[in-house]
Amino acid sequence: MDKEKLMESARAVKQAAYAPYSNFPVGAALLLKDGTVISGVNVENVSLGATNCAERTAIFTAIANGYKKGDFQAIAVSGNTADFLPPCSICRQVLAEFCSPDMPVYLTNEKKDILELPLKELLPYAFTDLEM
Ligand code: THU
């Protein structure tokens, strides 16, 4: 699947976001190596710290569906933002747990441009191993 199509999925799923506190809906589309696309949205909570971002929702859904480290091919993230919306640092850490440092992360903006970054550029020198 090409990045435009994956981003279209991320853009479309945004309508399902539960973001009544921030009014900042985010959609994510996670591409698996078997071609499956798993969606995620942000799910907020009145206790704001209980909020889950779109990227983590997608990763956690994939894990709950039996996918493992090494099964992930790319992720696209879409918000209604003028500039490219980057994943938060907690989501970067969760991505680093399951995805290759070279995995492409696709970001977009209101003009629908797509910025492609490898995960390792979003999270350099990642903490991924207790055996240091
Ligand atoms: N959010 C995401 O879901 N993904 C991001 O990449 C950035 C932020 C959510 C969390 C919260 O529900 C809202 O956006 C505002 O921070």
Boltz pocket constraint, residues with backbone or C-beta under 6 A from the ligand:
constraints:
  - pocket:
      binder: B
      contacts: [[A, 18], [A, 19], [A, 22], [A, 24], [A, 25], [A, 26], [A, 41], [A, 42], [A, 43], [A, 44], [A, 51], [A, 52], [A, 53], [A, 54], [A, 55], [A, 77], [A, 85], [A, 86], [A, 87], [A, 88], [A, 91]]
      max_distance: 6.0
